[in-house]
């Protein structure tokens, strides 16, 4: 079994810390993240405001802590919904016969051929600007990769000897799928979902930045960067700190996902040592 390297341990700590801040952030915030105080507009990092203030005088650190409750949960909701849709379609394609497989996979191929961020941008704009619209749009465009992966995994497992034995013993088709095939087929799926946290987070922040995701005065990290972009020269901290939060969180989850992939793939363990 591959042991985590120091950088991967650090990434795991950061990933857990961000998840904890998404829960505890409001309790740790030193100031009200939405309280406007123009007299303190664009103050640099100080003892009172560790990460400075934005153009409206709001404490950047407090907004980052509150923003973790928006950015990370939105990311996880997208992945959960896309995984559910992809698992359903992939399982039906693998077990439903040649015609159904062909139809579902052609639809999946169309989804894979379209740039997900461009499609999500169009859907989010059509649904109306807002974080909820961005989440719905991404969930509806992110599932094809999971569908293709699940189909492959289920096809590998469905003809295994233990599945044949359960089928011979008269196990119902529904129980066969949920008790024998899916639990053993989807072991690699959680690795892919962990790897996708960083990609989905970047897209959600990007949608907020271009104006179709979270809207002002939301503390979502992408929206914070968008709101501060016009004051980069005299208020760099209001852009840099949210950007660092996105970068470090995405990097941490990507490293954790990569470690899980190596840990669960015997062909990669030797090279990781």
C-alpha contacts under 8 A as a table, 3 or more apart, distances in Angstrom:
res1	aa1	res2	aa2	distance
1	X	263	X	5.97
1	X	269	X	7.08
2	X	262	X	6.92
2	X	263	X	5.04
2	X	269	X	5.72
2	X	272	X	6.96
2	X	273	X	6.95
3	X	263	X	7.69
3	X	273	X	7.93
4	X	7	X	7.93
4	X	8	X	5.58
4	X	9	X	6.04
4	X	259	X	6.83
5	X	8	X	5.16
5	X	9	X	6.21
6	X	9	X	5.01
6	X	10	X	6.15
7	X	10	X	5.05
7	X	11	X	6.13
8	X	11	X	4.85
8	X	12	X	6.15
8	X	252	X	7.89
8	X	255	X	6.02
8	X	256	X	6.19
8	X	259	X	6.93
9	X	12	X	5.04
9	X	13	X	6.30
10	X	13	X	5.06
10	X	14	X	6.28
10	X	252	X	7.89
11	X	14	X	5.08
11	X	15	X	6.10
11	X	251	X	7.52
11	X	252	X	4.27
11	X	253	X	6.91
11	X	255	X	6.27
11	X	256	X	6.28
12	X	15	X	5.04
12	X	16	X	6.13
12	X	252	X	6.56
12	X	253	X	7.46
12	X	256	X	6.00
13	X	16	X	5.22
13	X	17	X	5.99
14	X	17	X	4.93
14	X	18	X	6.12
14	X	248	X	7.81
14	X	249	X	6.96
14	X	252	X	6.15
15	X	18	X	5.31
15	X	19	X	6.31
15	X	249	X	6.43
15	X	252	X	5.70
15	X	253	X	5.96
16	X	19	X	5.06
16	X	20	X	6.14
17	X	20	X	4.99
17	X	21	X	6.14
18	X	21	X	4.99
18	X	22	X	6.21
18	X	68	X	7.02
18	X	249	X	7.08
19	X	22	X	5.13
19	X	23	X	6.79
19	X	68	X	7.91
19	X	72	X	7.39
20	X	23	X	5.26
20	X	24	X	5.98
20	X	25	X	7.68
21	X	24	X	4.86
21	X	25	X	4.54
21	X	65	X	6.40
21	X	68	X	6.36
21	X	69	X	7.49
22	X	25	X	5.66
22	X	65	X	7.25
22	X	66	X	7.32
22	X	67	X	7.78
22	X	68	X	4.65
22	X	69	X	4.23
22	X	70	X	7.69
22	X	72	X	6.93
22	X	73	X	7.65
23	X	26	X	7.78
23	X	69	X	6.63
24	X	27	X	5.44
24	X	28	X	6.53
25	X	28	X	5.17
25	X	29	X	6.09
25	X	65	X	4.64
25	X	66	X	5.53
25	X	68	X	7.18
25	X	69	X	7.30
26	X	29	X	5.30
26	X	62	X	7.85
26	X	65	X	6.65
26	X	66	X	5.76
28	X	62	X	7.98
28	X	65	X	7.52
29	X	32	X	7.31
29	X	33	X	7.81
29	X	61	X	7.22
29	X	62	X	4.59
29	X	63	X	7.85
29	X	65	X	6.26
29	X	66	X	7.47
30	X	61	X	7.99
30	X	62	X	6.14
31	X	59	X	6.42
31	X	62	X	5.85
32	X	35	X	5.44
32	X	58	X	7.67
32	X	59	X	7.49
32	X	62	X	6.82
33	X	58	X	5.93
33	X	59	X	6.02
33	X	60	X	7.51
33	X	62	X	5.20
33	X	63	X	4.81
33	X	66	X	7.27
33	X	219	X	7.61
34	X	58	X	6.45
34	X	63	X	7.70
34	X	217	X	7.22
35	X	57	X	7.91
35	X	58	X	6.06
36	X	56	X	5.45
36	X	57	X	5.65
36	X	58	X	5.68
37	X	40	X	5.72
37	X	41	X	6.83
37	X	56	X	6.07
37	X	57	X	4.62
37	X	58	X	6.57
38	X	41	X	4.95
38	X	55	X	7.49
38	X	56	X	5.29
38	X	57	X	5.12
39	X	57	X	6.83
40	X	43	X	5.96
40	X	53	X	7.06
40	X	56	X	7.66
40	X	57	X	4.67
40	X	58	X	7.88
41	X	53	X	6.20
41	X	54	X	5.98
41	X	55	X	4.85
41	X	56	X	5.31
41	X	57	X	3.92
41	X	58	X	7.51
42	X	52	X	6.92
42	X	53	X	5.05
42	X	54	X	4.94
42	X	55	X	5.07
42	X	56	X	7.48
42	X	57	X	6.24
42	X	234	X	7.44
42	X	235	X	5.62
43	X	52	X	5.36
43	X	53	X	5.24
43	X	54	X	7.41
43	X	57	X	7.51
43	X	235	X	7.66
44	X	49	X	7.75
44	X	51	X	7.14
44	X	52	X	4.42
44	X	53	X	6.65
44	X	235	X	7.21
44	X	237	X	7.09
45	X	49	X	5.67
45	X	50	X	4.86
45	X	51	X	4.69
45	X	52	X	3.96
45	X	53	X	7.63
45	X	237	X	7.58
46	X	49	X	5.04
46	X	50	X	5.09
46	X	51	X	7.22
46	X	52	X	6.47
47	X	50	X	5.69
49	X	52	X	4.87
49	X	53	X	6.77
49	X	59	X	6.21
49	X	60	X	7.61
49	X	61	X	7.35
50	X	61	X	6.73
51	X	59	X	7.34
51	X	60	X	5.57
51	X	61	X	5.39
51	X	237	X	6.56
51	X	238	X	7.69
51	X	241	X	7.19
52	X	59	X	6.27
52	X	60	X	5.86
52	X	61	X	7.50
52	X	237	X	6.50
52	X	238	X	7.16
53	X	56	X	7.56
53	X	57	X	5.11
53	X	58	X	5.14
53	X	59	X	4.60
53	X	60	X	5.21
53	X	237	X	7.99
53	X	238	X	6.80
54	X	57	X	5.18
54	X	58	X	5.47
54	X	59	X	6.77
54	X	60	X	6.36
54	X	228	X	6.90
54	X	235	X	7.15
54	X	238	X	5.56
55	X	58	X	7.50
55	X	228	X	7.10
55	X	231	X	7.55
55	X	235	X	7.76
58	X	63	X	7.68
59	X	62	X	5.48
59	X	63	X	6.38
60	X	63	X	5.05
60	X	64	X	6.12
60	X	238	X	6.40
60	X	241	X	7.96
61	X	64	X	5.04
61	X	65	X	6.29
62	X	65	X	5.15
62	X	66	X	6.24
63	X	66	X	5.07
63	X	67	X	5.73
63	X	219	X	5.27
64	X	67	X	4.80
64	X	68	X	6.34
64	X	219	X	6.70
64	X	220	X	7.74
64	X	221	X	6.83
64	X	242	X	6.63
64	X	245	X	7.88
65	X	68	X	5.46
65	X	69	X	7.46
66	X	69	X	5.56
66	X	70	X	7.28
66	X	219	X	6.29
66	X	220	X	7.87
67	X	70	X	5.14
67	X	71	X	6.07
67	X	218	X	7.75
67	X	219	X	4.56
67	X	220	X	4.48
67	X	221	X	5.84
68	X	71	X	5.29
68	X	72	X	5.75
68	X	73	X	7.87
68	X	220	X	7.19
68	X	221	X	7.67
69	X	72	X	6.22
69	X	73	X	6.18
70	X	73	X	5.72
70	X	74	X	5.94
70	X	219	X	7.51
70	X	220	X	5.58
71	X	74	X	5.35
71	X	75	X	6.24
71	X	201	X	6.96
71	X	204	X	7.65
71	X	205	X	7.66
71	X	220	X	5.61
71	X	221	X	6.61
72	X	75	X	5.03
72	X	76	X	6.24
72	X	201	X	7.21
73	X	76	X	5.02
73	X	77	X	6.06
74	X	77	X	5.17
74	X	78	X	6.32
74	X	131	X	7.81
74	X	135	X	6.34
74	X	204	X	7.97
75	X	78	X	5.27
75	X	79	X	6.38
75	X	135	X	7.65
75	X	197	X	6.51
75	X	200	X	5.92
75	X	201	X	5.50
75	X	204	X	7.28
76	X	79	X	5.10
76	X	80	X	5.98
76	X	197	X	7.19
77	X	80	X	5.07
77	X	81	X	6.05
77	X	135	X	7.31
78	X	81	X	5.30
78	X	82	X	5.97
78	X	135	X	5.70
78	X	136	X	7.31
78	X	138	X	6.33
78	X	139	X	4.84
78	X	142	X	7.98
78	X	200	X	7.60
79	X	82	X	5.11
79	X	83	X	5.83
79	X	139	X	6.97
79	X	142	X	7.86
79	X	193	X	6.66
79	X	196	X	7.55
79	X	197	X	7.37
79	X	200	X	7.68
80	X	83	X	5.14
80	X	84	X	6.16
81	X	84	X	5.14
81	X	85	X	6.24
81	X	139	X	5.78
82	X	85	X	5.20
82	X	86	X	5.89
82	X	139	X	4.92
82	X	140	X	6.87
82	X	141	X	7.87
82	X	142	X	5.69
82	X	143	X	4.36
82	X	146	X	7.36
83	X	86	X	5.04
83	X	87	X	5.79
83	X	143	X	6.24
83	X	146	X	6.06
83	X	147	X	7.98
83	X	193	X	7.81
84	X	87	X	5.19
84	X	88	X	6.19
85	X	88	X	5.27
85	X	89	X	6.25
85	X	143	X	6.08
85	X	147	X	7.54
86	X	89	X	5.24
86	X	90	X	5.79
86	X	143	X	4.78
86	X	144	X	6.11
86	X	145	X	7.33
86	X	146	X	4.74
86	X	147	X	3.88
86	X	148	X	7.63
86	X	150	X	7.19
87	X	90	X	5.12
87	X	91	X	5.87
87	X	146	X	6.54
87	X	147	X	5.66
87	X	150	X	5.79
87	X	151	X	7.95
88	X	91	X	5.32
88	X	92	X	6.18
88	X	147	X	7.53
89	X	92	X	5.18
89	X	93	X	6.07
89	X	104	X	6.94
89	X	147	X	5.72
89	X	151	X	7.99
90	X	93	X	5.08
90	X	94	X	6.17
90	X	146	X	7.48
90	X	147	X	4.22
90	X	148	X	6.08
90	X	149	X	7.36
90	X	150	X	5.00
90	X	151	X	4.22
90	X	152	X	7.94
90	X	154	X	7.94
91	X	94	X	5.13
91	X	95	X	6.07
91	X	96	X	7.90
91	X	147	X	7.80
91	X	150	X	6.46
91	X	151	X	5.69
91	X	154	X	6.56
92	X	95	X	5.29
92	X	96	X	5.09
92	X	100	X	7.58
92	X	101	X	7.28
93	X	96	X	5.49
93	X	97	X	7.12
93	X	98	X	7.99
93	X	100	X	5.99
93	X	101	X	4.02
93	X	102	X	7.55
93	X	104	X	6.12
93	X	105	X	7.09
93	X	151	X	6.32
94	X	97	X	7.24
94	X	101	X	6.36
94	X	151	X	5.13
94	X	152	X	7.53
94	X	154	X	6.25
94	X	155	X	5.63
95	X	101	X	7.95
95	X	155	X	7.72
96	X	99	X	7.99
96	X	100	X	5.85
96	X	101	X	6.51
97	X	100	X	5.65
97	X	101	X	6.01
98	X	101	X	5.03
98	X	102	X	6.06
99	X	102	X	5.14
99	X	103	X	6.29
100	X	103	X	5.17
100	X	104	X	6.05
101	X	104	X	5.34
101	X	105	X	5.92
102	X	105	X	5.31
102	X	106	X	6.10
103	X	106	X	5.32
103	X	107	X	6.41
104	X	107	X	5.17
104	X	108	X	6.12
105	X	108	X	4.74
105	X	109	X	5.95
105	X	148	X	7.49
106	X	109	X	4.97
106	X	110	X	6.28
107	X	110	X	5.17
107	X	111	X	6.44
108	X	111	X	5.04
108	X	112	X	6.19
108	X	144	X	5.11
108	X	145	X	7.91
108	X	147	X	7.15
108	X	148	X	7.25
109	X	112	X	4.96
109	X	113	X	6.06
109	X	144	X	7.40
110	X	113	X	5.14
110	X	114	X	6.62
111	X	114	X	5.53
111	X	116	X	7.89
111	X	141	X	6.97
111	X	144	X	5.86
112	X	115	X	7.41
112	X	116	X	7.80
112	X	144	X	5.92
112	X	145	X	6.82
114	X	118	X	7.88
114	X	119	X	7.05
115	X	118	X	5.46
115	X	119	X	6.28
116	X	119	X	5.11
116	X	120	X	5.85
116	X	138	X	7.56
116	X	141	X	5.64
116	X	142	X	6.62
117	X	120	X	5.00
117	X	121	X	5.97
117	X	138	X	7.79
117	X	203	X	6.67
118	X	121	X	5.02
118	X	122	X	6.38
119	X	122	X	5.21
119	X	123	X	6.23
119	X	137	X	7.92
119	X	141	X	6.91
120	X	123	X	5.06
120	X	124	X	5.87
120	X	134	X	7.17
120	X	137	X	4.90
120	X	138	X	5.36
120	X	140	X	7.89
120	X	141	X	6.34
121	X	124	X	5.24
121	X	125	X	6.12
121	X	134	X	7.80
121	X	137	X	7.55
121	X	207	X	6.70
121	X	212	X	7.17
122	X	125	X	5.20
122	X	126	X	6.17
123	X	126	X	5.01
123	X	127	X	6.14
123	X	133	X	7.85
123	X	137	X	5.36
124	X	127	X	5.10
124	X	128	X	6.14
124	X	129	X	6.48
124	X	130	X	7.87
124	X	133	X	5.04
124	X	134	X	5.16
124	X	136	X	7.60
124	X	137	X	5.39
124	X	212	X	6.05
124	X	213	X	7.29
125	X	128	X	5.14
125	X	129	X	5.94
125	X	133	X	7.88
125	X	212	X	5.70
127	X	133	X	5.76
128	X	133	X	6.45
128	X	212	X	7.15
129	X	133	X	6.39
129	X	134	X	7.68
129	X	211	X	6.83
129	X	212	X	4.27
129	X	213	X	5.57
129	X	214	X	7.13
129	X	215	X	7.17
130	X	133	X	5.28
130	X	134	X	6.45
130	X	208	X	7.98
130	X	212	X	6.08
130	X	213	X	4.58
130	X	214	X	4.65
130	X	215	X	5.89
131	X	134	X	5.04
131	X	135	X	6.21
131	X	208	X	7.48
131	X	212	X	7.82
131	X	213	X	4.60
131	X	214	X	4.20
131	X	215	X	7.35
132	X	135	X	5.10
132	X	136	X	6.20
132	X	213	X	7.64
132	X	214	X	7.88
133	X	136	X	5.18
133	X	137	X	5.99
133	X	212	X	7.84
133	X	213	X	6.82
134	X	137	X	5.13
134	X	138	X	6.06
134	X	204	X	6.63
134	X	207	X	6.89
134	X	212	X	6.97
134	X	213	X	5.18
134	X	214	X	7.80
135	X	138	X	5.26
135	X	139	X	6.09
135	X	204	X	7.51
136	X	139	X	5.19
136	X	140	X	6.24
137	X	140	X	5.27
137	X	141	X	6.41
138	X	141	X	5.10
138	X	142	X	5.77
139	X	142	X	5.38
139	X	143	X	6.64
140	X	143	X	6.56
141	X	144	X	7.21
142	X	145	X	6.81
142	X	146	X	7.86
143	X	146	X	5.34
143	X	147	X	6.23
144	X	147	X	4.98
144	X	148	X	6.26
145	X	148	X	5.31
145	X	149	X	6.26
146	X	149	X	5.03
146	X	150	X	5.94
146	X	189	X	7.86
147	X	150	X	5.23
147	X	151	X	6.08
148	X	151	X	5.26
148	X	152	X	6.41
149	X	152	X	5.26
149	X	153	X	6.28
149	X	189	X	7.73
150	X	153	X	5.03
150	X	154	X	5.95
150	X	185	X	7.59
150	X	186	X	6.97
150	X	189	X	7.54
151	X	154	X	5.30
151	X	155	X	6.08
152	X	155	X	5.26
152	X	156	X	6.35
153	X	156	X	5.21
153	X	157	X	6.50
153	X	185	X	5.13
153	X	186	X	6.73
154	X	157	X	5.16
154	X	158	X	5.89
154	X	181	X	6.66
154	X	182	X	6.85
154	X	185	X	5.33
154	X	186	X	7.76
155	X	158	X	5.48
155	X	159	X	7.37
156	X	159	X	6.86
156	X	160	X	7.54
156	X	185	X	7.58
157	X	160	X	5.32
157	X	163	X	7.71
157	X	181	X	6.18
157	X	184	X	7.16
157	X	185	X	5.94
158	X	163	X	6.28
158	X	181	X	6.04
159	X	163	X	6.40
159	X	164	X	6.50
160	X	163	X	5.36
160	X	164	X	6.39
161	X	164	X	5.03
161	X	165	X	6.09
162	X	165	X	4.92
162	X	166	X	6.18
163	X	166	X	5.12
163	X	167	X	6.12
163	X	176	X	7.40
163	X	180	X	6.57
163	X	181	X	7.13
164	X	167	X	4.99
164	X	168	X	6.10
165	X	168	X	5.05
165	X	169	X	6.29
166	X	169	X	5.09
166	X	170	X	6.65
166	X	171	X	5.67
166	X	176	X	7.25
167	X	170	X	5.32
167	X	171	X	5.36
167	X	172	X	7.54
167	X	173	X	7.95
167	X	176	X	7.24
168	X	171	X	7.43
171	X	175	X	6.51
171	X	176	X	6.12
172	X	175	X	5.28
172	X	176	X	5.94
173	X	176	X	4.90
173	X	177	X	6.22
174	X	177	X	5.24
174	X	178	X	6.31
175	X	178	X	5.23
175	X	179	X	5.38
175	X	180	X	7.35
176	X	179	X	5.53
176	X	180	X	5.22
176	X	181	X	6.33
177	X	180	X	5.80
177	X	181	X	4.87
177	X	182	X	5.89
178	X	181	X	6.27
178	X	182	X	5.50
178	X	183	X	6.88
179	X	182	X	6.85
179	X	183	X	6.46
180	X	183	X	6.08
180	X	184	X	6.51
181	X	184	X	5.58
181	X	185	X	5.88
182	X	185	X	4.92
182	X	186	X	5.81
183	X	186	X	5.83
183	X	187	X	7.06
184	X	187	X	6.17
185	X	188	X	7.58
186	X	189	X	5.07
186	X	190	X	7.49
187	X	190	X	6.62
187	X	191	X	7.94
188	X	191	X	5.44
188	X	192	X	6.85
188	X	261	X	7.71
188	X	264	X	7.48
189	X	192	X	5.23
189	X	193	X	6.34
190	X	193	X	4.96
190	X	194	X	6.16
191	X	194	X	5.24
191	X	195	X	6.35
191	X	257	X	5.58
191	X	258	X	7.68
191	X	260	X	5.90
191	X	261	X	5.75
192	X	195	X	5.04
192	X	196	X	6.14
192	X	257	X	7.04
192	X	261	X	7.95
193	X	196	X	4.96
193	X	197	X	6.48
193	X	257	X	7.90
194	X	197	X	5.42
194	X	198	X	7.95
194	X	253	X	6.36
194	X	254	X	6.99
194	X	256	X	7.25
194	X	257	X	4.87
195	X	198	X	6.48
195	X	199	X	7.57
195	X	253	X	6.46
195	X	254	X	4.97
195	X	255	X	7.82
195	X	256	X	7.57
195	X	257	X	4.57
195	X	258	X	6.75
196	X	199	X	5.11
196	X	200	X	5.99
196	X	254	X	7.50
197	X	200	X	5.35
197	X	201	X	6.00
197	X	250	X	6.93
197	X	253	X	6.35
197	X	254	X	7.28
198	X	201	X	5.17
198	X	202	X	6.24
198	X	249	X	7.19
198	X	250	X	3.96
198	X	251	X	6.71
198	X	253	X	6.00
198	X	254	X	5.89
199	X	202	X	5.26
199	X	203	X	6.35
199	X	250	X	7.24
200	X	203	X	5.10
200	X	204	X	6.13
201	X	204	X	5.17
201	X	205	X	6.14
201	X	246	X	7.57
201	X	250	X	6.93
202	X	205	X	5.15
202	X	206	X	5.98
202	X	246	X	7.22
202	X	250	X	7.39
203	X	206	X	4.83
203	X	207	X	6.09
204	X	207	X	5.15
204	X	208	X	6.30
204	X	213	X	6.91
204	X	222	X	7.42
205	X	208	X	5.07
205	X	209	X	6.09
205	X	213	X	7.60
205	X	220	X	7.66
205	X	221	X	6.44
205	X	222	X	3.95
205	X	223	X	6.99
206	X	209	X	4.91
206	X	210	X	6.35
206	X	222	X	6.22
207	X	210	X	5.35
207	X	211	X	6.33
207	X	212	X	5.47
207	X	213	X	4.88
207	X	214	X	7.89
207	X	222	X	7.65
208	X	211	X	5.10
208	X	212	X	5.62
208	X	213	X	3.76
208	X	214	X	5.00
208	X	215	X	6.95
208	X	220	X	7.94
208	X	222	X	5.20
208	X	223	X	5.05
208	X	226	X	7.39
209	X	212	X	7.73
209	X	213	X	7.32
209	X	222	X	5.17
209	X	223	X	5.43
209	X	225	X	6.70
209	X	226	X	4.75
210	X	213	X	7.60
210	X	226	X	7.33
211	X	214	X	7.37
211	X	215	X	6.94
211	X	223	X	7.87
211	X	226	X	7.94
212	X	215	X	7.69
213	X	223	X	7.69
214	X	218	X	6.23
214	X	220	X	6.47
214	X	222	X	7.79
214	X	223	X	5.93
215	X	218	X	5.61
215	X	223	X	6.35
216	X	219	X	7.82
216	X	223	X	6.77
216	X	227	X	7.32
218	X	223	X	6.61
218	X	224	X	7.45
219	X	223	X	6.69
219	X	224	X	6.00
220	X	223	X	5.33
220	X	224	X	6.20
221	X	224	X	5.03
221	X	225	X	6.47
221	X	242	X	5.43
221	X	243	X	7.46
221	X	245	X	7.71
221	X	246	X	7.06
222	X	225	X	5.22
222	X	226	X	6.31
222	X	242	X	7.44
222	X	243	X	7.92
223	X	226	X	4.99
223	X	227	X	6.12
224	X	227	X	5.19
224	X	228	X	6.27
224	X	238	X	7.46
224	X	239	X	7.25
224	X	242	X	6.79
225	X	228	X	5.19
225	X	229	X	5.85
225	X	238	X	7.02
225	X	239	X	4.97
225	X	242	X	6.43
225	X	243	X	7.04
226	X	229	X	5.27
227	X	230	X	7.30
228	X	231	X	5.48
228	X	232	X	6.62
228	X	235	X	7.59
228	X	238	X	5.84
228	X	239	X	5.79
229	X	232	X	5.44
229	X	239	X	6.52
231	X	234	X	5.70
231	X	235	X	5.38
231	X	236	X	7.06
232	X	235	X	5.16
232	X	236	X	4.57
232	X	237	X	7.98
232	X	238	X	7.74
232	X	239	X	6.74
233	X	236	X	5.93
235	X	238	X	5.88
235	X	239	X	7.55
236	X	239	X	5.44
236	X	240	X	5.97
237	X	240	X	4.97
237	X	241	X	5.78
238	X	241	X	6.19
238	X	242	X	6.97
239	X	242	X	5.81
239	X	243	X	6.13
240	X	243	X	5.00
240	X	244	X	6.01
241	X	244	X	5.01
241	X	245	X	6.17
242	X	245	X	4.97
242	X	246	X	6.31
243	X	246	X	5.21
243	X	247	X	6.11
244	X	247	X	4.96
244	X	248	X	5.86
245	X	248	X	5.42
245	X	249	X	6.00
246	X	249	X	5.33
246	X	250	X	5.98
247	X	250	X	5.26
247	X	251	X	5.99
248	X	251	X	5.08
248	X	252	X	5.95
249	X	252	X	5.11
249	X	253	X	6.28
250	X	253	X	5.42
250	X	254	X	6.08
251	X	254	X	5.05
251	X	255	X	6.12
252	X	255	X	5.25
252	X	256	X	6.21
253	X	256	X	5.01
253	X	257	X	6.01
254	X	257	X	5.10
254	X	258	X	6.12
255	X	258	X	5.01
255	X	259	X	6.14
256	X	259	X	5.11
256	X	260	X	6.24
257	X	260	X	5.07
257	X	261	X	6.17
258	X	261	X	5.00
258	X	262	X	6.32
259	X	262	X	5.17
259	X	263	X	6.02
260	X	263	X	4.92
260	X	264	X	6.09
261	X	264	X	5.33
261	X	265	X	6.09
262	X	265	X	5.23
262	X	266	X	7.39
262	X	268	X	5.36
262	X	269	X	5.74
262	X	272	X	7.17
263	X	266	X	7.29
263	X	268	X	7.78
263	X	269	X	6.46
265	X	268	X	5.60
265	X	269	X	6.70
266	X	269	X	5.34
266	X	270	X	7.71
267	X	270	X	6.99
268	X	271	X	5.59
268	X	272	X	6.46
269	X	272	X	5.11
269	X	273	X	6.54
270	X	273	X	5.51
